[in-house]
């Protein structure tokens, strides 16, 4: 290098030193950085603050609270006595809210109690609620903790995670803001921070052989619920296989044997908040570019004789619903989500928009199409979107129900054996209690030549079971200061039981307490003293075993 070039190089280095990048200027340092403003992330951030540590809570979208504020008001858990800590405090606050007269504007408390057995005046918690009420309570809890959530801060998934010697030093968002921390918690449904940090994960269904399970992989034997009950022709031209498959059928008769692993996912949907109150009811919108061919299988199913109303509206307060998928062709968009977990942001937005278009078109069809049985049309004509919910999004939920995406693969994988209590984790950080549940994953053509759904599994769990601490932290040689309380290390069917919002809250709080302990003790997350942590968790009201009791409120 000649002297002139050497001087230019030195000058360039000096200028870079004098004028650091905007990312460096914008950097802020916290004890714990929580990425993902889901219920798990909100609870984690509040617990960090209550532990006397500084915290940043970042949400990549504009929506806070995940599914809990996104329409899933009919809380799924199974046995509620295993939900303690901040999660139980949240459901206690729900109960307090609906104990006030001014909480009821479209019906009375007594009216709701007659419609639904889900409100018991002698119980200190309540597990059904309107989306805006859940949002209000989370905002109150965050304000009390003095936590300002930064929304719309999407991780730069390509260059935004700085790692030195197996530790995340900082994350940078697409806006150029950098957040440094001692500990990081990935509380997203997608596991983007976890993946960007190089942590091992899995997408799709493992084979039964992978972990010695019986309910994983391709499933026809167990797929008896949400199934076609009549013979429905699957071909564009009925009876002519050469004409191709109808929209919504992924494969012909060439299906694998049960238990075979694949890369498909259980279906996603939006959990709709609907109402039958005329003054608060918005008619079903007909989506732009409505395509009737998407619903030909539904219409043929009706014509074959299945006149069941194809959805499941569960009663919420104020004559609203939390509405979920039901029967053979419903709100679940089977096959529409396979690319979602690893997709870039633009592709995910297209997938979300496609799900919205599908579900809006479905509801418009059910309420308006002449080939829909009259009694079914009349049912949907009586209902519509609640005008006082999701007011900034045309009364449509902003949160897609991401039933599963990436799942971490750590030193301990939660499996079917854990759910059946055939294997007991000795380092519990919370309890799972729901059945092993997978929605349908694909549609195919049966050997007899008719449409069939595949993948639905609903197997009861006899008792709650412990969830391992090791399942929420990565392998020690991959990252030493990260927690993943949502994308838990688990098999597809194990996650089917774990994946409930109250459990995500519990695991988020446990992750926060473990993060605080790791900071105080100066150790990696894999080296946290578990007996010490267990004592702290119980003091915070967590339920770790069947012998523990949740806190009660006056």
C-alpha positions, -999 to +999 in steps of 0.1 A: +000+000+000+015+034-010+016+063+014-013+082-002-036+052+001-025+045+036-032+081+047-067+079+031-074+046+050-064+062+083-085+093+075-115+070+068-110+052+101-108+085+120-140+098+104-159+066+113-147+070+149-158+106+150-191+099+134-205+066+146-234+049+128-270+059+137-274+024+152-246+031+177-260+066+186-294+051+192-283+022+213-299+018+247-288-007+274-312-027+296-309-056+320-334-076+299-347-070+264-381-087+256-388-091+220-425-097+214-455-080+230-476-112+232-491-121+265-459-139+274-438-109+266-460-085+285-460-107+316-422-112+313-416-074+310-437-067+341-419-094+361-385-080+351-396-046+364-410-060+396-377-078+401-359-044+401-343-047+367-345-025+337-365-038+307-373-029+271-404-044+256-405-044+218-434-055+196-428-059+158-464-051+149-488-024+161-508-050+182-501-057+219-513-088+237-511-114+210-541-138+209-553-128+243-563-094+230-568-106+195-601-124+198-593-155+219-615-146+248-625-182+256-594-192+275-582-227+268-563-243+296-580-274+309-573-272+346-572-236+357-558-244+392-523-248+377-522-212+365-507-189+391-485-159+393-490-129+371-512-149+347-537-155+375-535-118+385-546-110+349-576-133+351-584-119+385-584-084+371-608-097+344-631-109+371-630-075+389-638-057+357-669-077+350-680-074+386-687-038+380-721-026+367-706-003+341-689-032+324-722-043+310-736-023+281-752-048+258-766-072+284-766-076+322-743-098+343-773-120+352-781-123+315-746-135+307-747-159+336-779-174+321-763-177+287-729-190+299-717-211+328-683-194+326-690-167+353-691-179+388-696-151+414-679-171+441-647-175+421-619-149+421-609-153+384-628-151+351-616-167+319-639-152+292-637-116+281-640-091+253-608-082+233-608-045+243-611-054+280-580-076+278-562-048+260-573-023+287-561-045+315-527-051+299-523-013+294-531-007+330-506-034+342-479-020+319-486+016+331-484+006+367-450-010+360-438+021+342-431+002+310-434+019+277-438-006+249-422+002+216-445-011+188-437-014+152-401-023+160-393-053+137-361-071+142-336-068+114-335-106+109-305-105+086-280-083+104-298-072+136-284-096+161-249-090+175-234-121+192-200-124+209-188-157+223-223-172+223-240-142+240-264-118+224-250-083+229-277-064+212-305-065+187-313-038+161-346-032+145-354-022+110-359+014+121-322+014+131-327+014+169-304-008+188-312-024+222-283-039+242-290-062+271-276-087+296-305-111+289-330-115+261-364-131+259-380-140+226-417-140+233-429-140+197-450-167+182-426-170+153-393-172+172-375-146+150-349-136+176-342-172+185-337-181+148-316-150+141-293-159+170-286-192+154-305-214+179-317-248+166-354-251+158-378-273+140-408-265+117-435-290+109-443-324+123-416-349+134-421-385+126-434-407+155-400-424+154-381-392+162-391-391+199-409-424+202-444-409+200-477-422+187-495-390+178-470-371+157-465-369+119-492-375+093-525-385+111-555-401+095-565-425+123-571-398+149-586-373+124-622-380+132-633-346+145-637-317+121-641-342+094-663-347+064-693-369+073-706-373+038-692-383+005-679-351-012-664-352-047-629-336-046-624-329-083-630-298-103-652-318-127-670-343-105-658-378-111-629-367-133-596-369-115-579-355-146-597-322-141-576-315-110-584-310-073-607-284-059-592-254-042-583-263-006-573-299-013-535-303-011-529-338-024-546-368-041-547-404-029-508-405-026-507-400+011-480-413+035-485-437+063-495-424+097-467-411+118-446-399+088-429-366+094-434-336+072-430-298+070-467-289+072-484-270+101-517-271+118-540-245+102-542-209+113-573-187+115-586-154+130-606-158+162-635-135+155-654-114+179-690-114+167-724-102+181-761-105+175-769-070+189-783-051+159-769-017+169-734-032+174-735-057+145-715-051+113-726-071+082-701-096+068-678-078+043-674-093+009-636-092+003-621-076-027-615-101-054-640-126-039-634-160-055-663-185-053-641-214-063-624-212-029-657-224-014-668-250-039-658-278-015-679-262+012-709-259-011-707-295-022-704-306+014-738-288+021-753-304-010-741-338+001-762-334+032-740-319+059-761-290+072-742-283+104-733-247+111-696-247+104-680-227+132-680-226+170-691-193+185-685-193+223-704-168+244-684-138+257-698-109+278-720-083+262-736-107+237-703-112+219-684-144+209-650-158+205-656-178+173-633-207+163-632-234+136-656-263+136-664-293+113-651-302+079-648-268+062-646-238+084-625-208+095-592-228+096-574-221+063-559-255+058-527-254+038-524-216+038-496-213+063-469-237+053-444-210+044-451-187+073-426-195+100-394-189+080-409-163+055-397-127+053-419-100+066-434-092+032-444-128+026-459-131+060-480-100+053-493-116+021-501-148+040-520-128+067-539-109+040-547-142+022-561-156+055-582-126+060-595-127+024-603-164+028-621-161+061-641-130+050-651-147+018-662-178+038-684-158+061-699-138+032-706-171+014-723-186+044-746-156+049-754-150+013-748-178-012-779-195-026-763-230-024-760-226+014-789-242+033-815-216+043-812-224+081-774-220+079-777-186+060-802-174+086-778-183+114-751-161+099-775-133+090-782-129+127-745-123+135-718-100+124-686-084+135-687-064+167-684-027+158-668-018+192-639-042+188-608-038+167-620-003+158-587+006+141-588-024+117-624-024+103-635-045+133-613-074+122-587-090+145-551-079+137-536-110+153-536-141+132-538-173+153-503-187+149-510-221+164-474-232+158-444-219+139-408-225+148-402-246+179-368-246+196-347-278+198-328-276+231-312-300+256-347-310+267-376-316+242-411-318+257-430-347+240-461-368+242-445-387+270-444-356+291-480-348+284-489-384+295-467-381+326-447-410+314-417-387+317-416-361+344-394-330+341-377-323+375-370-287+367-405-274+363-412-237+355-449-242+350-476-267+342-493-278+310-529-290+314-546-290+280-551-320+258-527-329+230-544-309+203-536-304+167-560-288+141-561-303+107-530-299+086-539-311+051-568-322+029-564-352+006-585-377-015-594-409+003-588-443-013-626-443-021-622-410-040-637-385-015-624-354+003-608-360+037-591-338+063-559-350+080-540-340+111-566-333+137-556-349+171-576-344+203-562-367+230-570-361+267-543-354+293-551-371+325-533-347+348-513-315+345-476-321+339-444-301+345-427-281+317-389-282+319-368-252+325-344-266+299-372-264+273-372-226+274-335-221+271-312-230+241-284-255+241-254-242+260-232-242+230-257-221+210-266-191+231-261-184+268-284-154+275-317-161+257-351-175+267-378-187+244-410-191+266-433-193+235-414-213+209-408-239+235-385-269+228-412-295+221-424-319+195-454-310+173-479-329+195-462-319+228-466-282+217-502-290+208-508-292+246-484-265+258-495-238+233-521-221+255-521-184+263-521-188+301-492-212+298-473-188+277-479-162+304-466-185+331-435-194+311-429-157+303-429-149+340-406-178+349-382-167+321-381-132+336-374-144+371-347-168+358-332-139+338-330-117+369-313-146+388-288-152+361-279-115+361-275-114+399-254-146+399-234-138+369-241-171+351-254-184+318-290-192+316-281-229+314-263-226+347-291-211+368-294-227+402-327-245+398-336-251+435-330-214+441-351-205+411-379-229+421-382-212+455-384-178+438-410-190+413-432-203+441-428-171+461-441-153+430-472-175+429-462-200+402-475-235+403-448-260+396-462-294+407-496-309+415-489-302+452-486-265+447-516-242+451-522-209+431-526-177+450-562-166+459-576-131+459-602-116+483 
